[in-house]
Amino acid sequence: MKIGLIGLGIMGKPMAKNMLKAGYTDLLVSDLNQAAVDEVVAAGAKAATNAEIGENCDVVLTMLPNSPQVKAVMLGEDGVAAHMRPGTTFIDMSSINPVASQEIAAVLAEKNIEMLDAPVSGGEPKAIDGTLSFMVGGKQDVFDAYKPLLETMGASVVRCGAVGAGNTTKLANQIIVACNIQALAEALTLAQKAGVDPQLVFEAIRGGLAGSTVMNAKAPMMIAGNDKPGFKIDLHIKDLNNALDCAHTVGAPLPMTAGVQEILQWLHNNGKGQADHSAIAQYYEKLTGIAIGR
């Protein structure tokens, strides 16, 4: 199977390396960042243009920032879809608006090209160790054909429904993550203001009902004042914008999502857009004048 991957950013680059390690060595890659391309080529891939990827590959994967970039790469002037053969498959691993996924799939269907939307959760650490969670939308037979490929990059690969279901599931995931981080920041701020060590609070409650993967990953970062990005605030803003846009389209109320989005936007406006989303804690530190755990 000849594979093409477009997008070698913080997530795409380690995902490409994991495909290579798993034996998918006929891998063509493309990115605007030549250094990223060179690094993946050094690991065993081959550099190619987007057009060459479309012409030569049985399956084309993208890992791009948002809907406009995926649409431009696939459907824009001289886009990849114009070069793909009937019977090939497009798998978009980007996190985009599910409505956009459905629009792209409709265009590809006219060319007899199958599509899966397969966004991921787990951030850079899980992209590196190949334990991402894939949420996939598309036909069952297409999913079955490419599940082994996705499993080289993820520990969980679940089909959630037709095209668009993957990104709808990812939006639900991002809502839960963002609201959990906000709740954690509020709770640790309360502890600090009340004179209780946030580290001890974390240790006491992590094994109970309030414990979560989010808490285990983000509480230590908040307490240490570490906002090195595993998942950037600007990317979470993008995801929640897509969630709110989708919600407005289908008539779903998302008041908690709107609230945490305002905090993320405040952080972006105050120079923290490239920080980890655990920097939500810094919004509370700004309000209170204290630093959690420090």
Secondary structure, 3 states (H helix, E strand, C coil): CCEEEECCCCCHHHHHHHHHHCCCCCEEEECCCHHHHHHHHHCCCEECCHHHHHHHCCEEEECCCCHHHHHHHHHCCCCHHHHCCCCCEEEECCCCCHHHHHHHHHHHHHCCCEEEECCEECHHHHHHHCCEEEEEECCHHHHHHHHHHHHCCEEEEEEEECCCHHHHHHHHHHHHHHHHHHHHHHHHHHHHHCCCCHHHHHHHHCCCCCCCHHHHHHHHHHHHCCCCCCCEHHHHHHHHHHHHHHHHHHCCCCHHHHHHHHHHHHHHHHHHCCCEHHHHHHHHHHHHCCCCCC
